[in-house]
């Protein structure tokens, strides 16, 4: 799970608000409609997947274990 936090550029101890802010910042930068770079689509998919996995852990009440697990890796 540490890789997902790193992909979004946030600490494993970040709260959901900081994670959302980082996701939105990256989405504005790498969204294929804005960024015409050929690799932007793949980069955006990776950002989306990282955010989805972290947010899923928070929504399902595993925010503490997600952060602790990421720190252990």
Biopython code that builds the backbone (N, CA, C, O; Angstrom):
import numpy as np
from Bio.PDB.StructureBuilder import StructureBuilder

atoms = [
    (1, "UNK", "N", (0.833, -1.190, 0.000)),
    (1, "UNK", "CA", (0.000, 0.000, 0.000)),
    (1, "UNK", "C", (0.875, 1.251, 0.000)),
    (1, "UNK", "O", (0.402, 2.318, -0.390)),
    (2, "UNK", "N", (2.119, 1.155, 0.418)),
    (2, "UNK", "CA", (3.006, 2.325, 0.438)),
    (2, "UNK", "C", (3.204, 2.889, -0.960)),
    (2, "UNK", "O", (3.370, 4.098, -1.123)),
    (3, "UNK", "N", (3.189, 2.028, -1.968)),
    (3, "UNK", "CA", (3.364, 2.494, -3.347)),
    (3, "UNK", "C", (2.231, 3.416, -3.774)),
    (3, "UNK", "O", (2.455, 4.376, -4.511)),
    (4, "UNK", "N", (1.021, 3.134, -3.318)),
    (4, "UNK", "CA", (-0.124, 3.978, -3.670)),
    (4, "UNK", "C", (0.021, 5.368, -3.055)),
    (4, "UNK", "O", (-0.243, 6.375, -3.710)),
    (5, "UNK", "N", (0.437, 5.412, -1.803)),
    (5, "UNK", "CA", (0.661, 6.702, -1.151)),
    (5, "UNK", "C", (1.771, 7.467, -1.883)),
    (5, "UNK", "O", (1.654, 8.671, -2.112)),
    (6, "UNK", "N", (2.832, 6.772, -2.243)),
    (6, "UNK", "CA", (3.942, 7.408, -2.953)),
    (6, "UNK", "C", (3.496, 7.916, -4.319)),
    (6, "UNK", "O", (3.900, 9.000, -4.739)),
    (7, "UNK", "N", (2.675, 7.151, -5.007)),
    (7, "UNK", "CA", (2.200, 7.565, -6.326)),
    (7, "UNK", "C", (1.425, 8.875, -6.237)),
    (7, "UNK", "O", (1.497, 9.705, -7.143)),
    (8, "UNK", "N", (0.685, 9.061, -5.145)),
    (8, "UNK", "CA", (-0.064, 10.302, -4.959)),
    (8, "UNK", "C", (0.793, 11.392, -4.318)),
    (8, "UNK", "O", (0.382, 12.550, -4.246)),
    (9, "UNK", "N", (1.977, 11.020, -3.856)),
    (9, "UNK", "CA", (2.880, 12.004, -3.269)),
    (9, "UNK", "C", (2.482, 12.448, -1.875)),
    (9, "UNK", "O", (2.723, 13.591, -1.489)),
    (10, "UNK", "N", (1.870, 11.541, -1.116)),
    (10, "UNK", "CA", (1.461, 11.864, 0.252)),
    (10, "UNK", "C", (2.091, 10.873, 1.222)),
    (10, "UNK", "O", (2.472, 9.766, 0.841)),
    (11, "UNK", "N", (2.192, 11.282, 2.462)),
    (11, "UNK", "CA", (2.719, 10.402, 3.506)),
    (11, "UNK", "C", (1.680, 9.339, 3.846)),
    (11, "UNK", "O", (0.482, 9.554, 3.661)),
    (12, "UNK", "N", (2.133, 8.215, 4.334)),
    (12, "UNK", "CA", (1.204, 7.151, 4.727)),
    (12, "UNK", "C", (0.333, 7.573, 5.897)),
    (12, "UNK", "O", (-0.693, 6.949, 6.168)),
    (13, "UNK", "N", (0.730, 8.618, 6.585)),
    (13, "UNK", "CA", (-0.062, 9.124, 7.711)),
    (13, "UNK", "C", (-1.047, 10.219, 7.285)),
    (13, "UNK", "O", (-1.743, 10.783, 8.130)),
    (14, "UNK", "N", (-1.112, 10.523, 5.996)),
    (14, "UNK", "CA", (-1.988, 11.596, 5.506)),
    (14, "UNK", "C", (-3.451, 11.259, 5.758)),
    (14, "UNK", "O", (-3.858, 10.099, 5.701)),
    (15, "UNK", "N", (-4.232, 12.300, 6.038)),
    (15, "UNK", "CA", (-5.665, 12.084, 6.213)),
    (15, "UNK", "C", (-6.350, 12.101, 4.846)),
    (15, "UNK", "O", (-5.733, 12.440, 3.836)),
    (16, "UNK", "N", (-7.619, 11.736, 4.828)),
    (16, "UNK", "CA", (-8.345, 11.608, 3.569)),
    (16, "UNK", "C", (-8.429, 12.940, 2.829)),
    (16, "UNK", "O", (-8.400, 12.962, 1.599)),
    (17, "UNK", "N", (-8.531, 14.030, 3.548)),
    (17, "UNK", "CA", (-8.598, 15.352, 2.913)),
    (17, "UNK", "C", (-7.314, 15.639, 2.128)),
    (17, "UNK", "O", (-7.373, 16.127, 1.000)),
    (18, "UNK", "N", (-6.175, 15.342, 2.713)),
    (18, "UNK", "CA", (-4.890, 15.555, 2.039)),
    (18, "UNK", "C", (-4.740, 14.623, 0.844)),
    (18, "UNK", "O", (-4.177, 15.007, -0.182)),
    (19, "UNK", "N", (-5.242, 13.408, 0.976)),
    (19, "UNK", "CA", (-5.172, 12.442, -0.116)),
    (19, "UNK", "C", (-6.034, 12.911, -1.285)),
    (19, "UNK", "O", (-5.605, 12.841, -2.437)),
    (20, "UNK", "N", (-7.246, 13.389, -0.998)),
    (20, "UNK", "CA", (-8.124, 13.909, -2.053)),
    (20, "UNK", "C", (-7.490, 15.113, -2.744)),
    (20, "UNK", "O", (-7.552, 15.237, -3.967)),
    (21, "UNK", "N", (-6.886, 15.991, -1.963)),
    (21, "UNK", "CA", (-6.249, 17.184, -2.516)),
    (21, "UNK", "C", (-5.114, 16.778, -3.465)),
    (21, "UNK", "O", (-4.980, 17.340, -4.552)),
    (22, "UNK", "N", (-4.309, 15.815, -3.055)),
    (22, "UNK", "CA", (-3.205, 15.348, -3.895)),
    (22, "UNK", "C", (-3.735, 14.692, -5.165)),
    (22, "UNK", "O", (-3.198, 14.909, -6.252)),
    (23, "UNK", "N", (-4.782, 13.892, -5.027)),
    (23, "UNK", "CA", (-5.376, 13.236, -6.195)),
    (23, "UNK", "C", (-5.876, 14.274, -7.194)),
    (23, "UNK", "O", (-5.600, 14.169, -8.389)),
    (24, "UNK", "N", (-6.599, 15.261, -6.717)),
    (24, "UNK", "CA", (-7.152, 16.288, -7.612)),
    (24, "UNK", "C", (-6.048, 17.084, -8.303)),
    (24, "UNK", "O", (-6.161, 17.429, -9.479)),
    (25, "UNK", "N", (-4.989, 17.369, -7.563)),
    (25, "UNK", "CA", (-3.857, 18.095, -8.151)),
    (25, "UNK", "C", (-3.239, 17.284, -9.289)),
    (25, "UNK", "O", (-2.964, 17.820, -10.363)),
    (26, "UNK", "N", (-3.024, 16.003, -9.049)),
    (26, "UNK", "CA", (-2.441, 15.143, -10.074)),
    (26, "UNK", "C", (-3.401, 14.927, -11.240)),
    (26, "UNK", "O", (-2.975, 14.874, -12.394)),
    (27, "UNK", "N", (-4.688, 14.802, -10.946)),
    (27, "UNK", "CA", (-5.679, 14.605, -12.006)),
    (27, "UNK", "C", (-5.722, 15.818, -12.932)),
    (27, "UNK", "O", (-5.830, 15.662, -14.148)),
    (28, "UNK", "N", (-5.640, 17.010, -12.375)),
    (28, "UNK", "CA", (-5.628, 18.214, -13.216)),
    (28, "UNK", "C", (-4.373, 18.259, -14.091)),
    (28, "UNK", "O", (-4.402, 18.788, -15.202)),
    (29, "UNK", "N", (-3.303, 17.715, -13.595)),
    (29, "UNK", "CA", (-2.043, 17.752, -14.344)),
    (29, "UNK", "C", (-1.949, 16.652, -15.404)),
    (29, "UNK", "O", (-1.433, 16.892, -16.495)),
    (30, "UNK", "N", (-2.439, 15.455, -15.097)),
    (30, "UNK", "CA", (-2.215, 14.312, -15.979)),
    (30, "UNK", "C", (-3.451, 13.810, -16.722)),
    (30, "UNK", "O", (-3.358, 12.835, -17.468)),
    (31, "UNK", "N", (-4.589, 14.441, -16.539)),
    (31, "UNK", "CA", (-5.787, 13.976, -17.240)),
    (31, "UNK", "C", (-5.540, 14.062, -18.745)),
    (31, "UNK", "O", (-5.065, 15.090, -19.228)),
    (32, "UNK", "N", (-5.853, 13.001, -19.498)),
    (32, "UNK", "CA", (-5.586, 12.981, -20.943)),
    (32, "UNK", "C", (-6.267, 14.105, -21.725)),
    (32, "UNK", "O", (-5.785, 14.473, -22.796)),
    (33, "UNK", "N", (-7.352, 14.651, -21.231)),
    (33, "UNK", "CA", (-8.002, 15.770, -21.919)),
    (33, "UNK", "C", (-7.181, 17.052, -21.808)),
    (33, "UNK", "O", (-7.342, 17.969, -22.613)),
    (34, "UNK", "N", (-6.307, 17.113, -20.816)),
    (34, "UNK", "CA", (-5.484, 18.299, -20.589)),
    (34, "UNK", "C", (-4.050, 18.057, -21.036)),
    (34, "UNK", "O", (-3.435, 18.923, -21.657)),
    (35, "UNK", "N", (-3.524, 16.897, -20.726)),
    (35, "UNK", "CA", (-2.140, 16.546, -21.017)),
    (35, "UNK", "C", (-2.111, 15.661, -22.259)),
    (35, "UNK", "O", (-2.600, 14.531, -22.229)),
    (36, "UNK", "N", (-1.548, 16.163, -23.333)),
    (36, "UNK", "CA", (-1.525, 15.438, -24.614)),
    (36, "UNK", "C", (-0.340, 14.474, -24.734)),
    (36, "UNK", "O", (-0.154, 13.853, -25.780)),
    (37, "UNK", "N", (0.442, 14.349, -23.695)),
    (37, "UNK", "CA", (1.563, 13.415, -23.709)),
    (37, "UNK", "C", (1.031, 11.998, -23.891)),
    (37, "UNK", "O", (0.029, 11.640, -23.272)),
    (38, "UNK", "N", (1.677, 11.180, -24.727)),
    (38, "UNK", "CA", (1.195, 9.806, -24.947)),
    (38, "UNK", "C", (1.129, 8.958, -23.666)),
    (38, "UNK", "O", (0.315, 8.039, -23.580)),
    (39, "UNK", "N", (1.963, 9.255, -22.692)),
    (39, "UNK", "CA", (1.969, 8.488, -21.450)),
    (39, "UNK", "C", (0.982, 8.982, -20.408)),
    (39, "UNK", "O", (0.852, 8.380, -19.342)),
    (40, "UNK", "N", (0.287, 10.070, -20.705)),
    (40, "UNK", "CA", (-0.631, 10.664, -19.724)),
    (40, "UNK", "C", (-1.769, 9.715, -19.372)),
    (40, "UNK", "O", (-2.182, 9.638, -18.215)),
    (41, "UNK", "N", (-2.272, 8.997, -20.362)),
    (41, "UNK", "CA", (-3.393, 8.081, -20.111)),
    (41, "UNK", "C", (-2.987, 7.006, -19.098)),
    (41, "UNK", "O", (-3.719, 6.746, -18.143)),
    (42, "UNK", "N", (-1.837, 6.389, -19.301)),
    (42, "UNK", "CA", (-1.355, 5.359, -18.378)),
    (42, "UNK", "C", (-1.094, 5.955, -16.995)),
    (42, "UNK", "O", (-1.440, 5.352, -15.979)),
    (43, "UNK", "N", (-0.489, 7.128, -16.963)),
    (43, "UNK", "CA", (-0.199, 7.774, -15.680)),
    (43, "UNK", "C", (-1.498, 8.060, -14.929)),
    (43, "UNK", "O", (-1.571, 7.862, -13.716)),
    (44, "UNK", "N", (-2.516, 8.522, -15.643)),
    (44, "UNK", "CA", (-3.804, 8.819, -15.009)),
    (44, "UNK", "C", (-4.447, 7.540, -14.486)),
    (44, "UNK", "O", (-5.051, 7.549, -13.413)),
    (45, "UNK", "N", (-4.327, 6.446, -15.223)),
    (45, "UNK", "CA", (-4.858, 5.164, -14.742)),
    (45, "UNK", "C", (-4.189, 4.758, -13.435)),
    (45, "UNK", "O", (-4.854, 4.277, -12.518)),
    (46, "UNK", "N", (-2.892, 4.948, -13.349)),
    (46, "UNK", "CA", (-2.158, 4.593, -12.139)),
    (46, "UNK", "C", (-2.566, 5.483, -10.964)),
    (46, "UNK", "O", (-2.690, 5.008, -9.835)),
    (47, "UNK", "N", (-2.771, 6.757, -11.230)),
    (47, "UNK", "CA", (-3.226, 7.686, -10.191)),
    (47, "UNK", "C", (-4.614, 7.283, -9.707)),
    (47, "UNK", "O", (-4.874, 7.243, -8.504)),
    (48, "UNK", "N", (-5.502, 6.984, -10.654)),
    (48, "UNK", "CA", (-6.865, 6.569, -10.299)),
    (48, "UNK", "C", (-6.865, 5.304, -9.450)),
    (48, "UNK", "O", (-7.595, 5.215, -8.463)),
    (49, "UNK", "N", (-6.055, 4.337, -9.830)),
    (49, "UNK", "CA", (-6.003, 3.072, -9.090)),
    (49, "UNK", "C", (-5.457, 3.288, -7.676)),
    (49, "UNK", "O", (-5.975, 2.719, -6.716)),
    (50, "UNK", "N", (-4.426, 4.096, -7.553)),
    (50, "UNK", "CA", (-3.861, 4.382, -6.229)),
    (50, "UNK", "C", (-4.902, 5.055, -5.342)),
    (50, "UNK", "O", (-5.082, 4.670, -4.187)),
    (51, "UNK", "N", (-5.581, 6.051, -5.880)),
    (51, "UNK", "CA", (-6.606, 6.755, -5.100)),
    (51, "UNK", "C", (-7.749, 5.810, -4.738)),
    (51, "UNK", "O", (-8.243, 5.834, -3.611)),
    (52, "UNK", "N", (-8.168, 4.982, -5.686)),
    (52, "UNK", "CA", (-9.264, 4.045, -5.434)),
    (52, "UNK", "C", (-8.919, 3.099, -4.287)),
    (52, "UNK", "O", (-9.750, 2.858, -3.412)),
    (53, "UNK", "N", (-7.713, 2.567, -4.285)),
    (53, "UNK", "CA", (-7.321, 1.619, -3.240)),
    (53, "UNK", "C", (-7.239, 2.284, -1.868)),
    (53, "UNK", "O", (-7.689, 1.714, -0.873)),
    (54, "UNK", "N", (-6.667, 3.482, -1.812)),
    (54, "UNK", "CA", (-6.553, 4.184, -0.533)),
    (54, "UNK", "C", (-7.931, 4.592, -0.031)),
    (54, "UNK", "O", (-8.253, 4.385, 1.139)),
    (55, "UNK", "N", (-8.749, 5.174, -0.913)),
    (55, "UNK", "CA", (-10.088, 5.622, -0.515)),
    (55, "UNK", "C", (-10.941, 4.441, -0.071)),
    (55, "UNK", "O", (-11.720, 4.559, 0.874)),
    (56, "UNK", "N", (-10.801, 3.318, -0.738)),
    (56, "UNK", "CA", (-11.557, 2.117, -0.364)),
    (56, "UNK", "C", (-11.213, 1.705, 1.072)),
    (56, "UNK", "O", (-12.096, 1.341, 1.848)),
    (57, "UNK", "N", (-9.945, 1.764, 1.409)),
    (57, "UNK", "CA", (-9.524, 1.411, 2.771)),
    (57, "UNK", "C", (-10.145, 2.359, 3.792)),
    (57, "UNK", "O", (-10.574, 1.925, 4.861)),
    (58, "UNK", "N", (-10.195, 3.644, 3.471)),
    (58, "UNK", "CA", (-10.799, 4.619, 4.388)),
    (58, "UNK", "C", (-12.296, 4.396, 4.528)),
    (58, "UNK", "O", (-12.827, 4.383, 5.638)),
    (59, "UNK", "N", (-12.967, 4.223, 3.412)),
    (59, "UNK", "CA", (-14.426, 4.066, 3.423)),
    (59, "UNK", "C", (-14.840, 2.834, 4.214)),
    (59, "UNK", "O", (-15.878, 2.835, 4.875)),
    (60, "UNK", "N", (-14.042, 1.801, 4.147)),
    (60, "UNK", "CA", (-14.385, 0.558, 4.828)),
    (60, "UNK", "C", (-13.781, 0.466, 6.224)),
    (60, "UNK", "O", (-13.707, -0.619, 6.801)),
    (61, "UNK", "N", (-13.352, 1.593, 6.761)),
    (61, "UNK", "CA", (-12.899, 1.639, 8.144)),
    (61, "UNK", "C", (-11.526, 1.081, 8.397)),
    (61, "UNK", "O", (-11.198, 0.720, 9.528)),
    (62, "UNK", "N", (-10.717, 1.004, 7.363)),
    (62, "UNK", "CA", (-9.381, 0.441, 7.531)),
    (62, "UNK", "C", (-8.306, 1.508, 7.414)),
    (62, "UNK", "O", (-7.148, 1.194, 7.141)),
    (63, "UNK", "N", (-8.679, 2.778, 7.619)),
    (63, "UNK", "CA", (-7.700, 3.843, 7.443)),
    (63, "UNK", "C", (-6.495, 3.665, 8.342)),
    (63, "UNK", "O", (-5.367, 3.928, 7.924)),
    (64, "UNK", "N", (-6.712, 3.225, 9.563)),
    (64, "UNK", "CA", (-5.580, 3.029, 10.467)),
    (64, "UNK", "C", (-4.727, 1.855, 10.026)),
    (64, "UNK", "O", (-3.499, 1.946, 10.021)),
    (65, "UNK", "N", (-5.360, 0.760, 9.657)),
    (65, "UNK", "CA", (-4.578, -0.397, 9.236)),
    (65, "UNK", "C", (-3.916, -0.150, 7.893)),
    (65, "UNK", "O", (-2.838, -0.688, 7.638)),
    (66, "UNK", "N", (-4.531, 0.653, 7.020)),
    (66, "UNK", "CA", (-3.923, 0.953, 5.725)),
    (66, "UNK", "C", (-2.625, 1.723, 5.929)),
    (66, "UNK", "O", (-1.605, 1.401, 5.320)),
    (67, "UNK", "N", (-2.663, 2.727, 6.774)),
    (67, "UNK", "CA", (-1.459, 3.496, 7.051)),
    (67, "UNK", "C", (-0.402, 2.676, 7.753)),
    (67, "UNK", "O", (0.779, 2.761, 7.415)),
    (68, "UNK", "N", (-0.812, 1.883, 8.727)),
    (68, "UNK", "CA", (0.144, 1.047, 9.457)),
    (68, "UNK", "C", (0.743, -0.008, 8.543)),
    (68, "UNK", "O", (1.938, -0.294, 8.620)),
    (69, "UNK", "N", (-0.089, -0.592, 7.671)),
    (69, "UNK", "CA", (0.412, -1.601, 6.751)),
    (69, "UNK", "C", (1.419, -0.969, 5.794)),
    (69, "UNK", "O", (2.459, -1.564, 5.511)),
    (70, "UNK", "N", (1.124, 0.224, 5.297)),
    (70, "UNK", "CA", (2.018, 0.899, 4.369)),
    (70, "UNK", "C", (3.349, 1.218, 5.038)),
    (70, "UNK", "O", (4.399, 1.118, 4.404)),
    (71, "UNK", "N", (3.317, 1.599, 6.303)),
    (71, "UNK", "CA", (4.548, 1.913, 7.006)),
    (71, "UNK", "C", (5.379, 0.661, 7.235)),
    (71, "UNK", "O", (6.607, 0.734, 7.289)),
    (72, "UNK", "N", (4.728, -0.478, 7.370)),
    (72, "UNK", "CA", (5.436, -1.726, 7.615)),
    (72, "UNK", "C", (6.130, -2.235, 6.358)),
    (72, "UNK", "O", (7.118, -2.963, 6.448)),
    (73, "UNK", "N", (5.621, -1.859, 5.184)),
    (73, "UNK", "CA", (6.185, -2.363, 3.920)),
    (73, "UNK", "C", (7.461, -1.694, 3.545)),
    (73, "UNK", "O", (8.046, -2.015, 2.510)),
]
sb = StructureBuilder()
sb.init_structure("model")
sb.init_model(0)
sb.init_chain("A")
sb.init_seg("    ")
for serial, (resi, resn, name, xyz) in enumerate(atoms, 1):
    if name == "N":
        sb.init_residue(resn, " ", resi, " ")
    sb.init_atom(name, np.array(xyz, "f"), 0.0, 1.0, " ", f" {name:<3s}", serial, name[0])
structure = sb.get_structure()
